Amino acid sequence: MAGLKTCATTASYCGIICRGQSTISSVQYDAIVVGAGHNGLTAAAYLGRAGKKVLVLERRHLVGGAAVTEEVFPGFRFSVCSYVVSLLRPEIIRELELPRHGLEILPLDGTFTPMLDGNHLWRVNDHAKTRREIARHSRTDAEAYEEYGKAMVSMARFVKPTLGMTPPDPLTRDPRELLRLLALTRRFRALADSDRYNLLQLMTMSAADFLDQWFETDVLKATMGASGIIGTFQGVRSPGTAYVLLHHYMGEVDGAFRSWGFARGGTGAISEALAGAARAAGVEIRTEAAVARVRTKSGSANGVILANGDELDARMVLSSVDPRLTFLSFLDAGDLPEDFVDQIKRYKLRGSSGKVNLALEALPELTSMPGVGPHLRGAISISPSVKYMEHAYDQAKYGEFSRRPYIDMVIPTLTDPSVAPPGKHIASCFVQYAPYFLSSGTWDDRREAFGDAVVDTLAEHAPNIRNIILHRQVLTPLDLERDFGLTEGNIFQGELSLDQLFFLRPTPGWARYATPVRNLWMCGAATHPGGGIMGASGRNAARRVLGQQP
Ligand SMILES: Cc1cc2nc3c(=O)[nH]c(=O)nc-3n(C[C@H](O)[C@H](O)[C@H](O)COP(=O)(O)OP(=O)(O)OC[C@H]3O[C@@H](n4cnc5c(N)ncnc54)[C@H](O)[C@@H]3O)c2cc1C
């Protein structure tokens, strides 16, 4: 401590020691969590409940990361990034008592897909109704839909338990891990033959090819295939996208399998509930506290250095941000094995999505179903054909944003009017494709052109849209990087492609939340089981740290 002096103004109550402008805290935390996204908060809450002294450090002025609600325009409160919830693990809701901390999930009913010829496809949670609707397009598909649903449910049942475990590595020599692998193999063998084949096909095929095996109706395949490409830099015809269909099929709301919902108050309410649970467990959360470095000594993490130079001590550090930031920015290359650094450099981020949030004077009128009705309460999916979806990707492949993009629009005010002034609405439009790397120009120059492409596309289906927009917020992948810390704008902190999932996420050999630096752990969406508001990465990492999970 030579050269350090006690800060006269603060030392009496916070024990801080100053060196020039920066300070070194004399407080020793058991764990510092970098980032207060929903996974960082989840990890912190579990550690706090286990009696650990935990500090969460968040770069922004509010908690939540990509799960935040912000008043972007006066009176209009947007789920700025993520907008619907389904994957949040029920055990987290239960164990952390999230409803007691204000979490309420309201059901989102169905998906309405307008078609360019004026027809539509409207799938709702009522299975019989959906079957009748699909039969309007194809009787064969209505039958197949039933079978498809059953097959997906049994595959989801097989995969689901893996969400809550450290993924076993097939190359392991650890007998405990081999046992878990064996248990998984046994469960696979216990599946019906058809499910086993389906699972292997899901792992290898494109979403479009997989769906081609079941259905003949183009619009049905396009709109279902859309969930295979969300957050990936791949098209519906790219091999491997079929698995992502299953990833999005595994959610549930209040025990209802594969249903989606809104958090009352926006997705920020999920993060607030998690922060509430963490604080109740004694966790300290600091916002506007950007971490610049993870401090190490003899190959072991022992604290962090903030961007303002302050140093904080901890027995361990958990990073909930992506591996590029964690390993290439917070550490020196010399802290890590060379081949590991090479693997991290190869980790695929390459964001492909944008978001357009609209404050509306009135509701959009769809040509394919005029008037205000329950069809506006669910998701409105602009995915009229497989060709349309693939064309949208073609442009992105060559560094252009899609002129007619895939859009998933929801109008949360129809379910939760509290997020806009009386009589007004908000529409949240998730958009693909918006490649981070543009072939010409910069995202700062092209942001409004991208916003125009989205509004023009919506106007093809809802001609009144231009007249009812009061304000618009356009988020490009560059904005997602700059404002939300999502490197290259990837919404899942790294692509959800098979080469980056299970025991390969974030990188082969290091998918167990531990890292090559002792006492430095990973706990965000870049770890198994990946992106989406799930909380599973945070819970799994905390359980690993606490020795509650092998
Ligand atoms: C546009 C968009 C739409 C999406 N839609 C959905 C959806 O509808 N449903 C769904 O389930 N999922 C959706 N997702 C994905 C989902 O939101 C994310 O996968 C999830 O929120 C990731 O959570 P996380 O806690 O792992 O990481 P993040 O939310 O990325 O949290 C990381 C935190 O670390 C902070 N941070 C970064 N750098 C530092 C630093 N140096 N020091 C301190 N803090 C730092 C960040 O500010 C952030 O708060 C969407 C994502 C985006 C971007």
The ligand as an ORCA input file, in Angstrom:
! r2SCAN-3c Opt
* xyz 0 1
  C     -32.699     -6.345    -30.472
  C     -32.798     -7.578    -29.596
  C     -33.981     -8.297    -29.544
  C     -34.061     -9.459    -28.772
  N     -35.281    -10.085    -28.644
  C     -35.395    -11.094    -27.747
  C     -36.684    -11.573    -27.385
  O     -37.711    -11.030    -27.807
  N     -36.757    -12.610    -26.513
  C     -35.642    -13.186    -25.969
  O     -35.757    -14.142    -25.190
  N     -34.399    -12.707    -26.261
  C     -34.259    -11.670    -27.107
  N     -33.035    -11.114    -27.345
  C     -31.841    -11.747    -26.756
  C     -31.713    -11.494    -25.280
  O     -32.145    -10.207    -24.953
  C     -30.236    -11.665    -24.857
  O     -29.752    -12.913    -25.318
  C     -30.098    -11.616    -23.352
  O     -30.756    -10.489    -22.830
  C     -28.617    -11.633    -22.963
  O     -28.510    -11.466    -21.578
  P     -27.105    -11.452    -20.843
  O     -27.373    -11.080    -19.439
  O     -26.394    -12.727    -21.097
  O     -26.250    -10.350    -21.570
  P     -26.522     -8.765    -21.840
  O     -27.966     -8.482    -21.809
  O     -25.741     -8.500    -23.063
  O     -25.873     -8.108    -20.562
  C     -24.513     -7.776    -20.455
  C     -24.403     -6.516    -19.621
  O     -23.034     -6.177    -19.466
  C     -22.907     -4.763    -19.553
  N     -21.526     -4.454    -19.896
  C     -20.918     -4.530    -21.111
  N     -19.638     -4.153    -21.004
  C     -19.441     -3.852    -19.712
  C     -18.301     -3.386    -18.984
  N     -17.141     -3.152    -19.591
  N     -18.439     -3.157    -17.658
  C     -19.614     -3.375    -17.017
  N     -20.725     -3.791    -17.676
  C     -20.623     -4.041    -18.989
  C     -23.913     -4.385    -20.611
  O     -24.231     -3.011    -20.534
  C     -25.076     -5.302    -20.238
  O     -25.914     -4.698    -19.288
  C     -32.924     -9.920    -28.069
  C     -31.744     -9.176    -28.088
  C     -31.676     -8.004    -28.827
  C     -30.413     -7.193    -28.819
*
